[in-house]
Amino acid sequence: INGATATQLPDTNRWIDAYDADPETALIKSMINNPGLITKDNLLKIHSSLRMPMRQSLLTQEADMIILREPLGDGSNSYCKLRLVPKPLQNIIFIAFHANPIGGHLNFVRTFRNIRLRYFWPEMFSYCKKMCAKCPGCALANRTSSSAKELVYSFPITAPFMVLHVDGYNAGAQCNFD
């Protein structure tokens, strides 16, 4: 659950519906299921950053999710699996990693890095940069215009247990003056 917006991250059914609603991911899904559809005309209909992975069969479908297998580049056959995000879910994923109490309104580079550990969509860096520039919480925390108005801390993936929230209330321990 995202504490700032009180919404849940999309479940599997919502991902599947979003894949079918987005024409680009629907085409990618059909090309994965039927490699005969990988033609020059169909490849021109998808984003240029996804064409080469489609040609090299690096886009796969696992448990109804479209997965980009990104080679690690160390000379081995190891891959990092990233879930391809359709357009209808991009804002939800961004908010979940940026504008919630855990995300802490980090700058666009850190927000991008945290999202990029799990997800991929074309032009994700520019999307994060544009959305962080429009974020009112980031404008409040921008030190060039004013001092920070709220706690800004690291994301728990990069530093687990760095921030500890403790409730200082103990029932029955405090008495009133009567």
N, C-alpha and C positions, 0 to 999 in steps of 0.2 A: 504494500500500500504506500502510495506517495503521500506523505504527511502534509505537504503544502497544498495539494489540490484534492486530497481525499479520494483519489481514484486508484484503481488497481492497474498493474501492468497487464497488458493484453494476455488473455489465455489462448490456448491452441486454436479454438474455434474462431476467435476474433482474428488471429493471424491468417488462418485459411481464408476467411471472408475478405480480409484486406488484400491478400495475394490475388484473389479472383476479381476484386473491384479495381485494382490498378492494372491498366492494360499492359504495361511493360512487364510486370512480374507474372501476369497471366501468360504472356507470350513466352517468357523464360521457362515457366513451369511446363508449358506444352512442349517446348524444345527439349527439355531434360527428359520428359517421358517418351518423346518420339524424336530421336536424333536425326531422322530424315528431314525434319523441319528446319534444321540448321542450314539455312541458305543465305546467300549474300543479301537478298531483299529483307529477310527476317532479321538478320544481324544489324542492318542499318536502322531498324526500328527500336533497338535497345541502346542504352547509353554506351558511349565509346569505352568507358572503363570496364564494362562487362563483356565486351565482344571477345577479347582474347581469352579470358577464363572460360567463356562458353565454347570457343573453338578447342581449347585444351581439356575439356571435360572437368574443369575445376569447380563448376557449379553443379551441385548435386542436390538431391532431395532426400532428406532423412526425417522420418516421422512427420511427414507433411510440411516440413519447413525447408526453405531453399537455403542451402549452406554454400558459402564460398570457402573453398579450401585454398588458403593462401600459403604458398611455399615459404618455409622459414629462411631459405637462402644460405644454409650452412653446408650445402653440398649433399645433404642426406635427403631421403624421401619423406621428411617430416612436414606436416602441414598444421596450420592453425585454422580451426573451423570458426567462421564468423557467420552469424545469421544475417541474411539479406533482409533489409527492412523496406517494406513497401511505403509509398508516399503517405497513405492515410495514417500510418503509425509513427512516422518520423518525429512529429511534435511530442507525442506521448513518451517516446524513448528519451528525447532531449530533456523534457521536464523531469523525468524520473532520475536522470543523472546530474541535472544542474540545479533546478529550482525546487529543491526539497530540503528538509533539515539536514539530511546526511550529505547531500551534494554541496551545500554551503555556498552557492553562487560563486564557484571558482571561475577563473578567467576562461576564455574560449579554448586555449591550448590544453589546459588540464581537463576541461569538460570533454573535449575531443578525444584526448588520450583515454579517459575512462570509458567512453562509449566504444571506442575503437578496439578495446580489449575483447568485446563480445559481438559487436554488430558492425555492419557495413551497409552503406548506401552511397550512390554516386554524389560527389560534391559535398560530402559530409563536413569537411573542414570549413568550407565557406558558409554552410548552413549554420554551424555552431558559432562562427564569428558573427554572422548577421543576427542570430537570435540573442547572443550575449550583449550585443550593442543595443538591442531593443529592450533588454530586461530591466524592469524598474528596480529590482533588488540589487542588481549589479551597479546601477547608477547611484544608489544610496551608499553602497560600500566602496565606491570609487574614491580613493584617497586624493586624487587630483582636484576633485570638486569639493569634497568634505571628508571629515573623518568617518570611519566605519561606524555604522549604527547597530550592527548585530555581530554575533560571533561568526567568524569565517574560519573554517578548519578543513583539514585534509580529508579526502575521501577514504573510507575504510578499506578499500582494496589495496591502496598503496601503503597505508599505515593502520593496520587493524588495532583496535583497542587504544588508539591514541587519545580519543576523547571519551571520558567516562561521565555519564550523567547519573547523578545521585539525588534521590529524593530525601530531603532532610527532615521530613515530618514523621513523627512517631506518635501513633494514637495513644492518648492517655498520658503522655509524658509532660504536656504543658497544661497548666492550670490557670484559670482566670483569677482576678484579684479577690473574688468572693470565696 
